[in-house]
Amino acid sequence: MISSRILLRRLTTPSTPLQTTSRSTNRSKIRCGNSSSSFLSTTTAPTTGSLTETEHSPSTTTPSTTVGGMMSQAWEKYSVQGQQRRIRAGERLFRAAQWRAMNPGWYGPHKIPISFRPQHAVLSMHVWFLHKRLIVNSATPPTHNPAPTSETTPTAPSTNLLIDEELFDIFWNDTRSRIRAVDGIHELTVNKHLKDAQQATFLQCTQYDHAFLDFRDDPQKQHAIICDAVWKHVLGGGGDGGEGLIK
């Protein structure tokens, strides 16, 4: 499953403390030029097929535009401005997932327990939704390629994969902060707990991938696998979900 391999790469890359520290330092330097208003601002452009789009222009296939498109993609990938746009897009996507996952309606008596593990599982599920959409967008050729600005994100398929990396980096940084906020967690054990959380997220998302990729033509089996994943990871149940639970 290609999405599982991509997830594994996202999980293993930031788990090394030295790599995470250097990426966090670079991210902090890049963010210095951004104001809080532009960082949290939202765009009013339509979002068909990409994260943010501002205008529609006909696509052409002349050699000059092909070379220009390659140069534009290279600039977007390696420039500071391009990374700033990807960080803003990743932050907005993650905050949207966080807002939905932390909705008080999910938690309470006779609902999902209010603790780190189930809350992290619900957040992981919403991040998986965004991850799958970015993977789909990365495999879909764009119908147009508007010029990027400080408030927009280019629609090149490769850009969606880079935003996916930023999304998971932000997710793991947030996970580390939530681990530190748990009572009784010593600073020396934060990285160990982070790896445990990453492993749990990988298993959960792999189970979702298994349901949607391997059982597309079997809705009943697909439903059973999803219920089993929610039972194990979100509700903290042991063993397999019974027939009564699935119904």
Buried (B, 14 or more C-beta within 10 A) or exposed (E): EEBBEBBBEBBEBBBEEEEBEEBBEEBEEBBEEBEEEEEEEEBEBEEEBBBBBBEEEEEEEEEEEEEEBEEBBEEBBEEEBBBBBBBBBBBBBBEBBBEBBEEEEBBEEEEBBEEBEBBBBBBBBBBBBBBBBBBEBBEEEBBEBBEBEEBBBBBBBEBBBBBBBBBBBBBBBBBBEBBEEEEEBEEEEBBEBBBEBBEBBBEBBBBBBBBBEEBEEEEEEBBBBBBBBBBBBBBEBEEEBEEEBBE
